[in-house]
Amino acid sequence: MKYLEHLNWRYATKKYDATKKVSEDDIAKIKEAIRLSASSYGLQPYKILDIRDEKLREELKPLSWDQPQITDASHLFLFCNKVKVTADDIQEFIELTASERGLEADVLKGYGDFMKNTLGNFSDELMLNWTARQTYIALGNGLSVSAELRVDSTPMEGFSPEGYNEKLGLLEKGYSACVLMAIGYRSEEDQTQHAAKVRKPMDVLFEEV
């Protein structure tokens, strides 16, 4: 399978070639794969910022442990999870579902009420953790399709979410910085690309019960 071959090819790129840019066509494909990601209830409780402003990326670098990927990668995606999924968010999803499937919104009222009741009982901490977990599913799709396109990528948690939230005014918009994804092409100077991929053996990772 080419897919497995590509997954073996990919690694968390440490140093990007700042002179190489990913085509807009490939970026559109990565975005579409992220958009099509699975999420609980289909709610997609997140937003992705495509940070292109070079000055802003320079300002975010100190908030990211001065990692070079922030400024050297062709593109930088910031995955932001919702702080709280509200009844209005759920109603918006119900109406979108009805529109896309040619239904009356009232037909989905029971499903909407179920979601509102379930998520309405979440504590603030549980809600934030739950939306973050949904966000990581989307990140995984982004990493996988990048490998399929032979585009390098790096998932990055090494940054200050609080700093990003303040810098980008995210909390005021109902979101919190969750995880970064740098996208671009590896530098020939990145020695990490030559290291063997280390993963647990199949019989250790999987157990039949």
C-alpha positions in Angstrom: 0.0 0.0 0.0 1.3 3.4 -1.0 -0.4 4.9 2.1 1.8 2.8 4.4 4.8 3.6 2.4 4.1 7.3 2.8 3.5 7.0 6.5 6.9 5.4 6.8 8.4 8.2 4.8 7.0 11.0 7.0 8.5 12.2 10.2 8.2 15.2 12.5 10.3 17.6 10.5 12.6 19.7 12.7 14.1 22.0 10.0 12.3 23.2 7.0 13.7 24.7 3.7 12.3 28.2 4.0 12.8 28.8 0.3 10.3 26.1 -0.7 6.5 26.7 -0.6 3.7 24.2 -0.8 1.4 24.8 -3.7 -2.1 26.2 -3.0 -3.5 23.1 -4.6 -1.9 20.9 -2.1 -2.8 23.2 0.8 -6.4 23.0 -0.4 -6.3 19.2 -0.4 -4.9 19.2 3.2 -7.6 21.6 4.3 -10.3 19.4 2.7 -9.0 16.3 4.4 -9.1 18.1 7.7 -12.7 19.4 6.9 -13.8 15.8 6.3 -12.4 14.5 9.6 -14.6 12.5 11.9 -15.8 14.1 15.1 -18.2 13.1 17.9 -21.8 13.8 16.8 -20.2 15.4 13.7 -20.0 18.8 15.6 -16.4 19.7 14.6 -15.9 21.8 17.8 -12.8 23.5 16.5 -11.4 26.1 14.1 -8.1 26.1 12.2 -6.2 29.3 11.7 -4.0 29.4 8.6 -1.3 31.8 9.8 0.3 33.4 6.8 1.3 36.8 8.1 5.2 36.6 8.3 5.4 39.4 11.0 2.8 37.5 13.1 4.7 34.3 12.8 7.9 36.0 14.0 6.0 37.3 17.0 4.6 33.9 17.8 8.1 32.2 17.6 9.1 33.3 21.1 5.8 31.9 22.4 6.8 28.6 20.7 10.2 27.9 22.4 11.9 29.7 19.5 11.4 26.6 17.3 12.4 27.4 13.7 9.4 25.6 12.2 7.2 28.5 13.2 8.8 30.8 10.7 10.6 28.5 8.3 7.7 26.2 7.3 5.8 27.1 4.2 2.5 27.1 6.2 1.5 27.1 9.8 -1.9 25.8 11.0 -3.2 26.5 14.5 -5.9 24.1 15.6 -8.2 25.8 18.1 -10.7 23.9 20.2 -14.0 25.4 21.4 -14.0 26.3 25.0 -17.7 25.4 25.3 -20.2 23.9 22.9 -23.4 25.8 23.4 -27.0 25.1 22.6 -26.7 27.6 19.8 -23.8 25.7 18.3 -25.8 22.5 18.4 -28.9 24.2 16.8 -26.7 25.6 14.0 -25.4 22.1 13.4 -28.9 20.6 13.3 -30.0 23.3 10.8 -26.9 22.6 8.6 -27.6 18.9 8.7 -31.2 19.4 7.8 -30.2 21.7 4.9 -27.6 19.3 3.5 -29.9 16.3 3.7 -33.1 18.0 2.5 -34.9 17.6 5.8 -37.0 19.8 8.0 -35.1 20.8 11.1 -38.0 19.6 13.3 -37.2 16.0 12.2 -33.9 16.3 14.0 -35.2 18.0 17.1 -34.9 14.8 19.2 -31.2 14.3 18.2 -30.5 18.0 18.9 -32.1 17.8 22.3 -30.1 14.7 23.1 -26.9 16.5 22.3 -27.9 19.6 24.2 -28.7 17.5 27.3 -25.5 15.4 27.1 -23.1 18.2 26.5 -24.9 20.5 28.8 -24.0 18.3 31.7 -20.2 18.5 30.9 -18.1 20.4 33.4 -15.9 23.2 32.0 -12.8 21.0 32.3 -14.5 18.0 30.7 -15.8 20.1 27.9 -12.4 21.6 27.1 -10.7 18.2 27.1 -13.5 16.7 25.0 -13.2 19.4 22.3 -9.4 19.0 22.3 -9.7 15.3 21.6 -12.0 16.0 18.7 -9.4 18.5 17.4 -6.6 15.9 17.5 -8.6 13.7 15.2 -8.6 16.5 12.6 -4.9 17.0 13.1 -4.2 13.3 12.4 -6.0 13.6 9.1 -3.9 16.6 8.2 -0.7 14.8 8.9 -1.8 11.7 6.9 -2.9 13.5 3.8 0.3 15.6 3.9 2.3 12.4 3.8 0.2 11.2 0.9 1.1 14.4 -1.0 4.8 14.0 0.0 4.5 17.2 1.9 6.4 17.4 5.2 4.6 18.2 8.4 5.2 18.6 12.2 2.6 18.4 15.0 3.7 20.8 17.7 2.6 21.1 21.3 5.7 23.1 22.2 4.2 26.5 22.6 2.3 28.6 25.2 -1.4 28.2 24.6 -2.0 31.0 27.0 0.4 33.2 25.0 -1.3 32.3 21.7 -4.7 32.9 23.2 -3.8 36.4 24.3 -1.9 37.3 21.2 -4.7 36.2 18.9 -7.6 37.1 21.1 -8.9 33.5 20.9 -10.8 33.3 24.2 -12.9 36.2 23.3 -14.0 34.3 20.2 -14.8 31.1 22.3 -11.7 29.2 21.3 -8.4 28.1 22.8 -5.1 27.3 21.1 -4.8 23.5 21.0 -2.0 22.2 18.7 0.1 23.5 15.8 0.8 21.9 12.5 3.8 23.1 10.5 3.7 22.3 6.7 6.4 22.5 4.2 9.5 20.7 2.8 12.4 19.3 4.8 15.7 20.9 4.7 18.7 18.8 3.5 20.3 19.9 6.8 17.7 18.2 8.9 19.5 15.1 10.1 16.3 13.7 11.7 15.1 12.5 8.3 17.9 10.0 8.2 17.1 8.4 11.6 15.2 5.1 11.7 11.5 5.3 12.5 10.9 4.0 16.0 7.5 2.5 16.8 6.4 -0.3 19.2 6.3 -3.8 17.7 2.9 -4.9 16.4 2.6 -7.6 19.1 3.3 -5.1 21.8 1.0 -2.4 20.6 -1.9 -4.7 19.8 -3.4 -7.4 22.0 -6.2 -9.7 21.1 -8.8 -10.3 23.8 
